[in-house]
Amino acid sequence: MLQKKIHQIPKVFEGEVIEFEVSVEPDSDLDGMMARYLRLPYGSKLVKVRRHNNEFIPHQDTVFWSGDELFFTADSGFVSEVKKQLDKLN
C-alpha cells in the first residue's frame, strides 16, 4: 500500500500539456507590461509572442503591446488557474 502511495502521480500532472493564447487588450495591465513582471502559476509558461504576423520567443525585457497574441503552455490541471490569473490582468 505504501508503495502505491509513493508512486502516485498528482492529479494535476495526469493528462497533457495544453497550449492556449491570450490577446493583449488595449489599456489592460498586460499592455505595456515587461515579461519579467508577468507572474504565472506553477506548471505554466509563456512560450511565444505573435506581433504583426511575426512570431518570437519572449525574453525578460520583452514588452507586451496591445494586439500581441501571447502563447502559453500549461499542464492540463493548471490551465483554469492560469487563465483566471491572465483574465485579471487583461
PDB file of N, CA, C and O in Angstrom:
ATOM      1  N   MET A   1       0.822  -1.189   0.000  1.00  0.00           N
ATOM      2  CA  MET A   1       0.000   0.000   0.000  1.00  0.00           C
ATOM      3  C   MET A   1       0.873   1.263   0.000  1.00  0.00           C
ATOM      4  O   MET A   1       0.610   2.209  -0.743  1.00  0.00           O
ATOM      5  N   LEU A   2       1.903   1.262   0.835  1.00  0.00           N
ATOM      6  CA  LEU A   2       2.813   2.403   0.876  1.00  0.00           C
ATOM      7  C   LEU A   2       3.483   2.592  -0.481  1.00  0.00           C
ATOM      8  O   LEU A   2       3.653   3.722  -0.939  1.00  0.00           O
ATOM      9  N   GLN A   3       3.856   1.511  -1.112  1.00  0.00           N
ATOM     10  CA  GLN A   3       4.485   1.574  -2.431  1.00  0.00           C
ATOM     11  C   GLN A   3       3.568   2.262  -3.444  1.00  0.00           C
ATOM     12  O   GLN A   3       4.037   3.038  -4.276  1.00  0.00           O
ATOM     13  N   LYS A   4       2.261   1.981  -3.378  1.00  0.00           N
ATOM     14  CA  LYS A   4       1.298   2.612  -4.273  1.00  0.00           C
ATOM     15  C   LYS A   4       1.258   4.116  -4.064  1.00  0.00           C
ATOM     16  O   LYS A   4       1.237   4.878  -5.030  1.00  0.00           O
ATOM     17  N   LYS A   5       1.248   4.547  -2.809  1.00  0.00           N
ATOM     18  CA  LYS A   5       1.185   5.976  -2.492  1.00  0.00           C
ATOM     19  C   LYS A   5       2.446   6.708  -2.943  1.00  0.00           C
ATOM     20  O   LYS A   5       2.365   7.838  -3.424  1.00  0.00           O
ATOM     21  N   ILE A   6       3.582   6.091  -2.796  1.00  0.00           N
ATOM     22  CA  ILE A   6       4.849   6.712  -3.176  1.00  0.00           C
ATOM     23  C   ILE A   6       4.894   6.971  -4.680  1.00  0.00           C
ATOM     24  O   ILE A   6       5.421   7.994  -5.117  1.00  0.00           O
ATOM     25  N   HIS A   7       4.355   6.068  -5.460  1.00  0.00           N
ATOM     26  CA  HIS A   7       4.449   6.175  -6.911  1.00  0.00           C
ATOM     27  C   HIS A   7       3.215   6.802  -7.559  1.00  0.00           C
ATOM     28  O   HIS A   7       3.060   6.737  -8.778  1.00  0.00           O
ATOM     29  N   GLN A   8       2.349   7.400  -6.770  1.00  0.00           N
ATOM     30  CA  GLN A   8       1.186   8.063  -7.344  1.00  0.00           C
ATOM     31  C   GLN A   8       1.600   9.385  -7.968  1.00  0.00           C
ATOM     32  O   GLN A   8       2.451  10.105  -7.445  1.00  0.00           O
ATOM     33  N   ILE A   9       0.983   9.681  -9.087  1.00  0.00           N
ATOM     34  CA  ILE A   9       1.215  10.950  -9.770  1.00  0.00           C
ATOM     35  C   ILE A   9       0.090  11.896  -9.371  1.00  0.00           C
ATOM     36  O   ILE A   9      -1.079  11.521  -9.468  1.00  0.00           O
ATOM     37  N   PRO A  10       0.407  13.119  -8.922  1.00  0.00           N
ATOM     38  CA  PRO A  10      -0.658  14.061  -8.573  1.00  0.00           C
ATOM     39  C   PRO A  10      -1.607  14.274  -9.752  1.00  0.00           C
ATOM     40  O   PRO A  10      -1.186  14.259 -10.908  1.00  0.00           O
ATOM     41  N   LYS A  11      -2.886  14.471  -9.449  1.00  0.00           N
ATOM     42  CA  LYS A  11      -3.914  14.609 -10.490  1.00  0.00           C
ATOM     43  C   LYS A  11      -3.587  15.698 -11.504  1.00  0.00           C
ATOM     44  O   LYS A  11      -3.868  15.531 -12.690  1.00  0.00           O
ATOM     45  N   VAL A  12      -2.999  16.810 -11.065  1.00  0.00           N
ATOM     46  CA  VAL A  12      -2.727  17.905 -11.995  1.00  0.00           C
ATOM     47  C   VAL A  12      -1.701  17.530 -13.065  1.00  0.00           C
ATOM     48  O   VAL A  12      -1.642  18.180 -14.108  1.00  0.00           O
ATOM     49  N   PHE A  13      -0.900  16.503 -12.827  1.00  0.00           N
ATOM     50  CA  PHE A  13       0.109  16.105 -13.804  1.00  0.00           C
ATOM     51  C   PHE A  13      -0.361  14.967 -14.702  1.00  0.00           C
ATOM     52  O   PHE A  13       0.363  14.551 -15.607  1.00  0.00           O
ATOM     53  N   GLU A  14      -1.550  14.468 -14.462  1.00  0.00           N
ATOM     54  CA  GLU A  14      -2.084  13.423 -15.331  1.00  0.00           C
ATOM     55  C   GLU A  14      -2.687  14.096 -16.548  1.00  0.00           C
ATOM     56  O   GLU A  14      -3.394  15.094 -16.411  1.00  0.00           O
ATOM     57  N   GLY A  15      -2.432  13.590 -17.691  1.00  0.00           N
ATOM     58  CA  GLY A  15      -3.043  14.180 -18.872  1.00  0.00           C
ATOM     59  C   GLY A  15      -2.015  14.678 -19.841  1.00  0.00           C
ATOM     60  O   GLY A  15      -1.167  13.928 -20.325  1.00  0.00           O
ATOM     61  N   GLU A  16      -2.103  15.983 -20.125  1.00  0.00           N
ATOM     62  CA  GLU A  16      -1.295  16.518 -21.205  1.00  0.00           C
ATOM     63  C   GLU A  16      -0.941  17.976 -20.959  1.00  0.00           C
ATOM     64  O   GLU A  16      -1.422  18.609 -20.019  1.00  0.00           O
ATOM     65  N   VAL A  17      -0.089  18.482 -21.832  1.00  0.00           N
ATOM     66  CA  VAL A  17       0.258  19.900 -21.812  1.00  0.00           C
ATOM     67  C   VAL A  17      -0.644  20.580 -22.830  1.00  0.00           C
ATOM     68  O   VAL A  17      -0.765  20.133 -23.971  1.00  0.00           O
ATOM     69  N   ILE A  18      -1.270  21.658 -22.406  1.00  0.00           N
ATOM     70  CA  ILE A  18      -2.210  22.394 -23.246  1.00  0.00           C
ATOM     71  C   ILE A  18      -1.561  23.701 -23.680  1.00  0.00           C
ATOM     72  O   ILE A  18      -0.918  24.372 -22.873  1.00  0.00           O
ATOM     73  N   GLU A  19      -1.726  24.069 -24.954  1.00  0.00           N
ATOM     74  CA  GLU A  19      -1.286  25.383 -25.428  1.00  0.00           C
ATOM     75  C   GLU A  19      -2.522  26.231 -25.667  1.00  0.00           C
ATOM     76  O   GLU A  19      -3.502  25.766 -26.249  1.00  0.00           O
ATOM     77  N   PHE A  20      -2.470  27.481 -25.214  1.00  0.00           N
ATOM     78  CA  PHE A  20      -3.575  28.397 -25.449  1.00  0.00           C
ATOM     79  C   PHE A  20      -3.008  29.798 -25.616  1.00  0.00           C
ATOM     80  O   PHE A  20      -1.861  30.067 -25.260  1.00  0.00           O
ATOM     81  N   GLU A  21      -3.833  30.686 -26.164  1.00  0.00           N
ATOM     82  CA  GLU A  21      -3.350  32.037 -26.430  1.00  0.00           C
ATOM     83  C   GLU A  21      -4.261  33.067 -25.797  1.00  0.00           C
ATOM     84  O   GLU A  21      -5.443  32.826 -25.550  1.00  0.00           O
ATOM     85  N   VAL A  22      -3.673  34.217 -25.546  1.00  0.00           N
ATOM     86  CA  VAL A  22      -4.392  35.363 -24.996  1.00  0.00           C
ATOM     87  C   VAL A  22      -3.975  36.580 -25.808  1.00  0.00           C
ATOM     88  O   VAL A  22      -2.783  36.814 -26.006  1.00  0.00           O
ATOM     89  N   SER A  23      -4.938  37.351 -26.277  1.00  0.00           N
ATOM     90  CA  SER A  23      -4.646  38.599 -26.986  1.00  0.00           C
ATOM     91  C   SER A  23      -4.593  39.735 -25.975  1.00  0.00           C
ATOM     92  O   SER A  23      -5.480  39.867 -25.132  1.00  0.00           O
ATOM     93  N   VAL A  24      -3.561  40.546 -26.062  1.00  0.00           N
ATOM     94  CA  VAL A  24      -3.399  41.668 -25.132  1.00  0.00           C
ATOM     95  C   VAL A  24      -4.394  42.769 -25.519  1.00  0.00           C
ATOM     96  O   VAL A  24      -4.387  43.267 -26.644  1.00  0.00           O
ATOM     97  N   GLU A  25      -5.235  43.129 -24.569  1.00  0.00           N
ATOM     98  CA  GLU A  25      -6.261  44.150 -24.789  1.00  0.00           C
ATOM     99  C   GLU A  25      -5.672  45.548 -24.555  1.00  0.00           C
ATOM    100  O   GLU A  25      -4.790  45.717 -23.713  1.00  0.00           O
ATOM    101  N   PRO A  26      -6.160  46.548 -25.301  1.00  0.00           N
ATOM    102  CA  PRO A  26      -5.677  47.923 -25.103  1.00  0.00           C
ATOM    103  C   PRO A  26      -5.971  48.394 -23.671  1.00  0.00           C
ATOM    104  O   PRO A  26      -7.036  48.123 -23.117  1.00  0.00           O
ATOM    105  N   ASP A  27      -5.018  49.092 -23.101  1.00  0.00           N
ATOM    106  CA  ASP A  27      -5.140  49.686 -21.765  1.00  0.00           C
ATOM    107  C   ASP A  27      -5.339  48.671 -20.643  1.00  0.00           C
ATOM    108  O   ASP A  27      -5.782  49.041 -19.556  1.00  0.00           O
ATOM    109  N   SER A  28      -5.022  47.408 -20.885  1.00  0.00           N
ATOM    110  CA  SER A  28      -5.082  46.410 -19.815  1.00  0.00           C
ATOM    111  C   SER A  28      -3.765  46.449 -19.043  1.00  0.00           C
ATOM    112  O   SER A  28      -2.826  47.140 -19.439  1.00  0.00           O
ATOM    113  N   ASP A  29      -3.704  45.713 -17.954  1.00  0.00           N
ATOM    114  CA  ASP A  29      -2.452  45.630 -17.195  1.00  0.00           C
ATOM    115  C   ASP A  29      -1.344  44.955 -17.998  1.00  0.00           C
ATOM    116  O   ASP A  29      -0.163  45.224 -17.778  1.00  0.00           O
ATOM    117  N   LEU A  30      -1.723  44.078 -18.928  1.00  0.00           N
ATOM    118  CA  LEU A  30      -0.714  43.425 -19.778  1.00  0.00           C
ATOM    119  C   LEU A  30      -0.132  44.385 -20.809  1.00  0.00           C
ATOM    120  O   LEU A  30       1.030  44.251 -21.193  1.00  0.00           O
ATOM    121  N   ASP A  31      -0.932  45.354 -21.260  1.00  0.00           N
ATOM    122  CA  ASP A  31      -0.491  46.315 -22.273  1.00  0.00           C
ATOM    123  C   ASP A  31       0.607  47.194 -21.675  1.00  0.00           C
ATOM    124  O   ASP A  31       0.349  47.996 -20.777  1.00  0.00           O
ATOM    125  N   GLY A  32       1.824  47.040 -22.174  1.00  0.00           N
ATOM    126  CA  GLY A  32       2.968  47.795 -21.667  1.00  0.00           C
ATOM    127  C   GLY A  32       3.748  47.075 -20.577  1.00  0.00           C
ATOM    128  O   GLY A  32       4.766  47.582 -20.108  1.00  0.00           O
ATOM    129  N   MET A  33       3.283  45.899 -20.169  1.00  0.00           N
ATOM    130  CA  MET A  33       3.983  45.132 -19.125  1.00  0.00           C
ATOM    131  C   MET A  33       5.221  44.461 -19.702  1.00  0.00           C
ATOM    132  O   MET A  33       5.200  43.956 -20.824  1.00  0.00           O
ATOM    133  N   MET A  34       6.292  44.459 -18.930  1.00  0.00           N
ATOM    134  CA  MET A  34       7.505  43.747 -19.312  1.00  0.00           C
ATOM    135  C   MET A  34       7.367  42.283 -18.872  1.00  0.00           C
ATOM    136  O   MET A  34       6.856  42.009 -17.786  1.00  0.00           O
ATOM    137  N   ALA A  35       7.811  41.363 -19.693  1.00  0.00           N
ATOM    138  CA  ALA A  35       7.654  39.928 -19.434  1.00  0.00           C
ATOM    139  C   ALA A  35       8.178  39.525 -18.058  1.00  0.00           C
ATOM    140  O   ALA A  35       7.619  38.625 -17.432  1.00  0.00           O
ATOM    141  N   ARG A  36       9.218  40.158 -17.584  1.00  0.00           N
ATOM    142  CA  ARG A  36       9.786  39.775 -16.287  1.00  0.00           C
ATOM    143  C   ARG A  36       8.812  39.980 -15.132  1.00  0.00           C
ATOM    144  O   ARG A  36       8.977  39.379 -14.070  1.00  0.00           O
ATOM    145  N   TYR A  37       7.794  40.826 -15.329  1.00  0.00           N
ATOM    146  CA  TYR A  37       6.834  41.106 -14.263  1.00  0.00           C
ATOM    147  C   TYR A  37       5.578  40.238 -14.358  1.00  0.00           C
ATOM    148  O   TYR A  37       4.695  40.334 -13.506  1.00  0.00           O
ATOM    149  N   LEU A  38       5.494  39.412 -15.365  1.00  0.00           N
ATOM    150  CA  LEU A  38       4.359  38.508 -15.508  1.00  0.00           C
ATOM    151  C   LEU A  38       4.591  37.298 -14.613  1.00  0.00           C
ATOM    152  O   LEU A  38       5.477  36.485 -14.877  1.00  0.00           O
ATOM    153  N   ARG A  39       3.806  37.183 -13.571  1.00  0.00           N
ATOM    154  CA  ARG A  39       3.928  36.060 -12.635  1.00  0.00           C
ATOM    155  C   ARG A  39       2.875  35.025 -12.980  1.00  0.00           C
ATOM    156  O   ARG A  39       1.675  35.277 -12.873  1.00  0.00           O
ATOM    157  N   LEU A  40       3.336  33.872 -13.391  1.00  0.00           N
ATOM    158  CA  LEU A  40       2.435  32.798 -13.785  1.00  0.00           C
ATOM    159  C   LEU A  40       2.406  31.719 -12.714  1.00  0.00           C
ATOM    160  O   LEU A  40       3.398  31.499 -12.018  1.00  0.00           O
ATOM    161  N   PRO A  41       1.274  31.049 -12.584  1.00  0.00           N
ATOM    162  CA  PRO A  41       1.192  29.944 -11.629  1.00  0.00           C
ATOM    163  C   PRO A  41       2.150  28.812 -12.008  1.00  0.00           C
ATOM    164  O   PRO A  41       2.551  28.678 -13.164  1.00  0.00           O
ATOM    165  N   TYR A  42       2.497  28.019 -11.028  1.00  0.00           N
ATOM    166  CA  TYR A  42       3.319  26.828 -11.214  1.00  0.00           C
ATOM    167  C   TYR A  42       2.699  25.961 -12.309  1.00  0.00           C
ATOM    168  O   TYR A  42       1.476  25.843 -12.392  1.00  0.00           O
ATOM    169  N   GLY A  43       3.518  25.371 -13.126  1.00  0.00           N
ATOM    170  CA  GLY A  43       3.040  24.463 -14.166  1.00  0.00           C
ATOM    171  C   GLY A  43       2.654  25.156 -15.455  1.00  0.00           C
ATOM    172  O   GLY A  43       1.977  24.569 -16.298  1.00  0.00           O
ATOM    173  N   SER A  44       3.086  26.423 -15.621  1.00  0.00           N
ATOM    174  CA  SER A  44       2.729  27.151 -16.837  1.00  0.00           C
ATOM    175  C   SER A  44       3.913  27.980 -17.311  1.00  0.00           C
ATOM    176  O   SER A  44       4.829  28.281 -16.547  1.00  0.00           O
ATOM    177  N   LYS A  45       3.871  28.344 -18.597  1.00  0.00           N
ATOM    178  CA  LYS A  45       4.986  29.095 -19.171  1.00  0.00           C
ATOM    179  C   LYS A  45       4.533  29.870 -20.400  1.00  0.00           C
ATOM    180  O   LYS A  45       3.741  29.373 -21.201  1.00  0.00           O
ATOM    181  N   LEU A  46       5.040  31.088 -20.543  1.00  0.00           N
ATOM    182  CA  LEU A  46       4.855  31.868 -21.766  1.00  0.00           C
ATOM    183  C   LEU A  46       5.903  31.382 -22.761  1.00  0.00           C
ATOM    184  O   LEU A  46       7.099  31.422 -22.471  1.00  0.00           O
ATOM    185  N   VAL A  47       5.462  30.919 -23.938  1.00  0.00           N
ATOM    186  CA  VAL A  47       6.406  30.305 -24.870  1.00  0.00           C
ATOM    187  C   VAL A  47       6.638  31.094 -26.152  1.00  0.00           C
ATOM    188  O   VAL A  47       7.672  30.936 -26.801  1.00  0.00           O
ATOM    189  N   LYS A  48       5.661  31.961 -26.527  1.00  0.00           N
ATOM    190  CA  LYS A  48       5.832  32.658 -27.799  1.00  0.00           C
ATOM    191  C   LYS A  48       4.920  33.871 -27.830  1.00  0.00           C
ATOM    192  O   LYS A  48       3.882  33.911 -27.170  1.00  0.00           O
ATOM    193  N   VAL A  49       5.336  34.863 -28.619  1.00  0.00           N
ATOM    194  CA  VAL A  49       4.530  36.064 -28.854  1.00  0.00           C
ATOM    195  C   VAL A  49       4.375  36.227 -30.357  1.00  0.00           C
ATOM    196  O   VAL A  49       5.333  36.081 -31.115  1.00  0.00           O
ATOM    197  N   ARG A  50       3.151  36.532 -30.773  1.00  0.00           N
ATOM    198  CA  ARG A  50       2.905  36.867 -32.179  1.00  0.00           C
ATOM    199  C   ARG A  50       2.542  38.351 -32.215  1.00  0.00           C
ATOM    200  O   ARG A  50       1.606  38.800 -31.554  1.00  0.00           O
ATOM    201  N   ARG A  51       3.316  39.097 -33.009  1.00  0.00           N
ATOM    202  CA  ARG A  51       3.111  40.547 -33.150  1.00  0.00           C
ATOM    203  C   ARG A  51       3.184  40.885 -34.629  1.00  0.00           C
ATOM    204  O   ARG A  51       4.206  40.652 -35.274  1.00  0.00           O
ATOM    205  N   HIS A  52       2.116  41.426 -35.160  1.00  0.00           N
ATOM    206  CA  HIS A  52       2.054  41.807 -36.581  1.00  0.00           C
ATOM    207  C   HIS A  52       2.505  40.660 -37.484  1.00  0.00           C
ATOM    208  O   HIS A  52       3.342  40.850 -38.366  1.00  0.00           O
ATOM    209  N   ASN A  53       1.955  39.490 -37.265  1.00  0.00           N
ATOM    210  CA  ASN A  53       2.240  38.289 -38.061  1.00  0.00           C
ATOM    211  C   ASN A  53       3.669  37.779 -37.936  1.00  0.00           C
ATOM    212  O   ASN A  53       4.069  36.897 -38.695  1.00  0.00           O
ATOM    213  N   ASN A  54       4.444  38.308 -37.006  1.00  0.00           N
ATOM    214  CA  ASN A  54       5.779  37.794 -36.723  1.00  0.00           C
ATOM    215  C   ASN A  54       5.744  37.108 -35.365  1.00  0.00           C
ATOM    216  O   ASN A  54       5.103  37.592 -34.432  1.00  0.00           O
ATOM    217  N   GLU A  55       6.429  35.990 -35.262  1.00  0.00           N
ATOM    218  CA  GLU A  55       6.489  35.262 -34.003  1.00  0.00           C
ATOM    219  C   GLU A  55       7.898  35.280 -33.450  1.00  0.00           C
ATOM    220  O   GLU A  55       8.876  35.222 -34.195  1.00  0.00           O
ATOM    221  N   PHE A  56       7.988  35.363 -32.125  1.00  0.00           N
ATOM    222  CA  PHE A  56       9.297  35.307 -31.474  1.00  0.00           C
ATOM    223  C   PHE A  56       9.151  34.744 -30.075  1.00  0.00           C
ATOM    224  O   PHE A  56       8.070  34.761 -29.486  1.00  0.00           O
ATOM    225  N   ILE A  57      10.250  34.251 -29.563  1.00  0.00           N
ATOM    226  CA  ILE A  57      10.292  33.749 -28.193  1.00  0.00           C
ATOM    227  C   ILE A  57      10.594  34.939 -27.294  1.00  0.00           C
ATOM    228  O   ILE A  57      11.604  35.617 -27.482  1.00  0.00           O
ATOM    229  N   PRO A  58       9.732  35.196 -26.322  1.00  0.00           N
ATOM    230  CA  PRO A  58       9.939  36.365 -25.467  1.00  0.00           C
ATOM    231  C   PRO A  58      11.115  36.172 -24.513  1.00  0.00           C
ATOM    232  O   PRO A  58      11.457  35.046 -24.151  1.00  0.00           O
ATOM    233  N   HIS A  59      11.715  37.262 -24.121  1.00  0.00           N
ATOM    234  CA  HIS A  59      12.770  37.255 -23.119  1.00  0.00           C
ATOM    235  C   HIS A  59      12.327  38.170 -21.985  1.00  0.00           C
ATOM    236  O   HIS A  59      11.246  38.753 -22.052  1.00  0.00           O
ATOM    237  N   GLN A  60      13.123  38.301 -20.973  1.00  0.00           N
ATOM    238  CA  GLN A  60      12.757  39.077 -19.783  1.00  0.00           C
ATOM    239  C   GLN A  60      12.421  40.529 -20.095  1.00  0.00           C
ATOM    240  O   GLN A  60      11.588  41.127 -19.414  1.00  0.00           O
ATOM    241  N   ASP A  61      13.054  41.103 -21.112  1.00  0.00           N
ATOM    242  CA  ASP A  61      12.853  42.515 -21.436  1.00  0.00           C
ATOM    243  C   ASP A  61      11.773  42.756 -22.491  1.00  0.00           C
ATOM    244  O   ASP A  61      11.554  43.899 -22.893  1.00  0.00           O
ATOM    245  N   THR A  62      11.099  41.704 -22.943  1.00  0.00           N
ATOM    246  CA  THR A  62      10.020  41.873 -23.917  1.00  0.00           C
ATOM    247  C   THR A  62       8.881  42.666 -23.280  1.00  0.00           C
ATOM    248  O   THR A  62       8.435  42.357 -22.176  1.00  0.00           O
ATOM    249  N   VAL A  63       8.422  43.688 -23.991  1.00  0.00           N
ATOM    250  CA  VAL A  63       7.279  44.481 -23.533  1.00  0.00           C
ATOM    251  C   VAL A  63       6.081  44.069 -24.376  1.00  0.00           C
ATOM    252  O   VAL A  63       6.159  44.042 -25.605  1.00  0.00           O
ATOM    253  N   PHE A  64       4.973  43.748 -23.715  1.00  0.00           N
ATOM    254  CA  PHE A  64       3.757  43.355 -24.416  1.00  0.00           C
ATOM    255  C   PHE A  64       3.033  44.591 -24.920  1.00  0.00           C
ATOM    256  O   PHE A  64       2.929  45.598 -24.220  1.00  0.00           O
ATOM    257  N   TRP A  65       2.537  44.499 -26.137  1.00  0.00           N
ATOM    258  CA  TRP A  65       1.800  45.594 -26.756  1.00  0.00           C
ATOM    259  C   TRP A  65       0.365  45.167 -26.980  1.00  0.00           C
ATOM    260  O   TRP A  65       0.072  43.978 -27.110  1.00  0.00           O
ATOM    261  N   SER A  66      -0.514  46.130 -27.024  1.00  0.00           N
ATOM    262  CA  SER A  66      -1.908  45.871 -27.361  1.00  0.00           C
ATOM    263  C   SER A  66      -1.957  45.161 -28.714  1.00  0.00           C
ATOM    264  O   SER A  66      -1.295  45.583 -29.662  1.00  0.00           O
ATOM    265  N   GLY A  67      -2.725  44.104 -28.799  1.00  0.00           N
ATOM    266  CA  GLY A  67      -2.826  43.332 -30.041  1.00  0.00           C
ATOM    267  C   GLY A  67      -1.878  42.153 -30.111  1.00  0.00           C
ATOM    268  O   GLY A  67      -2.056  41.276 -30.956  1.00  0.00           O
ATOM    269  N   ASP A  68      -0.868  42.106 -29.242  1.00  0.00           N
ATOM    270  CA  ASP A  68       0.013  40.938 -29.207  1.00  0.00           C
ATOM    271  C   ASP A  68      -0.804  39.705 -28.855  1.00  0.00           C
ATOM    272  O   ASP A  68      -1.757  39.776 -28.079  1.00  0.00           O
ATOM    273  N   GLU A  69      -0.423  38.583 -29.431  1.00  0.00           N
ATOM    274  CA  GLU A  69      -1.001  37.310 -29.044  1.00  0.00           C
ATOM    275  C   GLU A  69       0.066  36.567 -28.256  1.00  0.00           C
ATOM    276  O   GLU A  69       1.144  36.278 -28.774  1.00  0.00           O
ATOM    277  N   LEU A  70      -0.238  36.262 -27.009  1.00  0.00           N
ATOM    278  CA  LEU A  70       0.687  35.569 -26.123  1.00  0.00           C
ATOM    279  C   LEU A  70       0.294  34.101 -26.082  1.00  0.00           C
ATOM    280  O   LEU A  70      -0.870  33.770 -25.856  1.00  0.00           O
ATOM    281  N   PHE A  71       1.256  33.230 -26.299  1.00  0.00           N
ATOM    282  CA  PHE A  71       1.006  31.789 -26.307  1.00  0.00           C
ATOM    283  C   PHE A  71       1.602  31.173 -25.051  1.00  0.00           C
ATOM    284  O   PHE A  71       2.776  31.371 -24.734  1.00  0.00           O
ATOM    285  N   PHE A  72       0.774  30.427 -24.349  1.00  0.00           N
ATOM    286  CA  PHE A  72       1.164  29.795 -23.089  1.00  0.00           C
ATOM    287  C   PHE A  72       1.021  28.294 -23.207  1.00  0.00           C
ATOM    288  O   PHE A  72       0.210  27.792 -23.985  1.00  0.00           O
ATOM    289  N   THR A  73       1.813  27.584 -22.428  1.00  0.00           N
ATOM    290  CA  THR A  73       1.605  26.153 -22.227  1.00  0.00           C
ATOM    291  C   THR A  73       1.410  25.948 -20.739  1.00  0.00           C
ATOM    292  O   THR A  73       1.969  26.666 -19.910  1.00  0.00           O
ATOM    293  N   ALA A  74       0.601  24.946 -20.423  1.00  0.00           N
ATOM    294  CA  ALA A  74       0.363  24.618 -19.024  1.00  0.00           C
ATOM    295  C   ALA A  74      -0.031  23.158 -18.920  1.00  0.00           C
ATOM    296  O   ALA A  74      -0.652  22.603 -19.827  1.00  0.00           O
ATOM    297  N   ASP A  75       0.336  22.543 -17.807  1.00  0.00           N
ATOM    298  CA  ASP A  75      -0.166  21.204 -17.531  1.00  0.00           C
ATOM    299  C   ASP A  75      -1.685  21.309 -17.467  1.00  0.00           C
ATOM    300  O   ASP A  75      -2.217  22.278 -16.927  1.00  0.00           O
ATOM    301  N   SER A  76      -2.380  20.325 -18.012  1.00  0.00           N
ATOM    302  CA  SER A  76      -3.831  20.408 -18.144  1.00  0.00           C
ATOM    303  C   SER A  76      -4.529  20.731 -16.819  1.00  0.00           C
ATOM    304  O   SER A  76      -5.569  21.390 -16.819  1.00  0.00           O
ATOM    305  N   GLY A  77      -3.982  20.287 -15.716  1.00  0.00           N
ATOM    306  CA  GLY A  77      -4.587  20.549 -14.415  1.00  0.00           C
ATOM    307  C   GLY A  77      -4.436  21.982 -13.941  1.00  0.00           C
ATOM    308  O   GLY A  77      -5.091  22.378 -12.977  1.00  0.00           O
ATOM    309  N   PHE A  78      -3.592  22.770 -14.592  1.00  0.00           N
ATOM    310  CA  PHE A  78      -3.353  24.151 -14.175  1.00  0.00           C
ATOM    311  C   PHE A  78      -3.970  25.190 -15.114  1.00  0.00           C
ATOM    312  O   PHE A  78      -3.936  26.382 -14.808  1.00  0.00           O
ATOM    313  N   VAL A  79      -4.532  24.766 -16.247  1.00  0.00           N
ATOM    314  CA  VAL A  79      -4.999  25.701 -17.270  1.00  0.00           C
ATOM    315  C   VAL A  79      -6.023  26.690 -16.717  1.00  0.00           C
ATOM    316  O   VAL A  79      -5.912  27.891 -16.967  1.00  0.00           O
ATOM    317  N   SER A  80      -7.001  26.217 -15.984  1.00  0.00           N
ATOM    318  CA  SER A  80      -8.042  27.129 -15.495  1.00  0.00           C
ATOM    319  C   SER A  80      -7.459  28.164 -14.539  1.00  0.00           C
ATOM    320  O   SER A  80      -7.868  29.324 -14.566  1.00  0.00           O
ATOM    321  N   GLU A  81      -6.517  27.765 -13.702  1.00  0.00           N
ATOM    322  CA  GLU A  81      -5.871  28.704 -12.783  1.00  0.00           C
ATOM    323  C   GLU A  81      -5.073  29.766 -13.544  1.00  0.00           C
ATOM    324  O   GLU A  81      -5.107  30.945 -13.192  1.00  0.00           O
ATOM    325  N   VAL A  82      -4.364  29.348 -14.577  1.00  0.00           N
ATOM    326  CA  VAL A  82      -3.576  30.280 -15.382  1.00  0.00           C
ATOM    327  C   VAL A  82      -4.496  31.269 -16.096  1.00  0.00           C
ATOM    328  O   VAL A  82      -4.235  32.472 -16.099  1.00  0.00           O
ATOM    329  N   LYS A  83      -5.564  30.767 -16.695  1.00  0.00           N
ATOM    330  CA  LYS A  83      -6.496  31.641 -17.406  1.00  0.00           C
ATOM    331  C   LYS A  83      -7.149  32.649 -16.458  1.00  0.00           C
ATOM    332  O   LYS A  83      -7.336  33.808 -16.828  1.00  0.00           O
ATOM    333  N   LYS A  84      -7.492  32.227 -15.256  1.00  0.00           N
ATOM    334  CA  LYS A  84      -8.074  33.148 -14.270  1.00  0.00           C
ATOM    335  C   LYS A  84      -7.114  34.286 -13.964  1.00  0.00           C
ATOM    336  O   LYS A  84      -7.506  35.452 -13.919  1.00  0.00           O
ATOM    337  N   GLN A  85      -5.849  33.930 -13.752  1.00  0.00           N
ATOM    338  CA  GLN A  85      -4.861  34.958 -13.433  1.00  0.00           C
ATOM    339  C   GLN A  85      -4.670  35.925 -14.615  1.00  0.00           C
ATOM    340  O   GLN A  85      -4.577  37.137 -14.420  1.00  0.00           O
ATOM    341  N   LEU A  86      -4.613  35.383 -15.832  1.00  0.00           N
ATOM    342  CA  LEU A  86      -4.442  36.229 -17.011  1.00  0.00           C
ATOM    343  C   LEU A  86      -5.672  37.111 -17.247  1.00  0.00           C
ATOM    344  O   LEU A  86      -5.540  38.258 -17.675  1.00  0.00           O
ATOM    345  N   ASP A  87      -6.853  36.583 -16.970  1.00  0.00           N
ATOM    346  CA  ASP A  87      -8.080  37.392 -17.109  1.00  0.00           C
ATOM    347  C   ASP A  87      -8.059  38.603 -16.191  1.00  0.00           C
ATOM    348  O   ASP A  87      -8.570  39.663 -16.551  1.00  0.00           O
ATOM    349  N   LYS A  88      -7.477  38.459 -15.018  1.00  0.00           N
ATOM    350  CA  LYS A  88      -7.377  39.585 -14.077  1.00  0.00           C
ATOM    351  C   LYS A  88      -6.496  40.696 -14.633  1.00  0.00           C
ATOM    352  O   LYS A  88      -6.724  41.875 -14.363  1.00  0.00           O
ATOM    353  N   LEU A  89      -5.489  40.310 -15.412  1.00  0.00           N
ATOM    354  CA  LEU A  89      -4.552  41.287 -15.970  1.00  0.00           C
ATOM    355  C   LEU A  89      -5.021  41.867 -17.298  1.00  0.00           C
ATOM    356  O   LEU A  89      -4.540  42.916 -17.726  1.00  0.00           O
ATOM    357  N   ASN A  90      -5.948  41.192 -17.940  1.00  0.00           N
ATOM    358  CA  ASN A  90      -6.332  41.581 -19.282  1.00  0.00           C
ATOM    359  C   ASN A  90      -7.761  42.090 -19.279  1.00  0.00           C
ATOM    360  O   ASN A  90      -8.282  42.473 -20.326  1.00  0.00           O
TER     361      ASN A  90
END
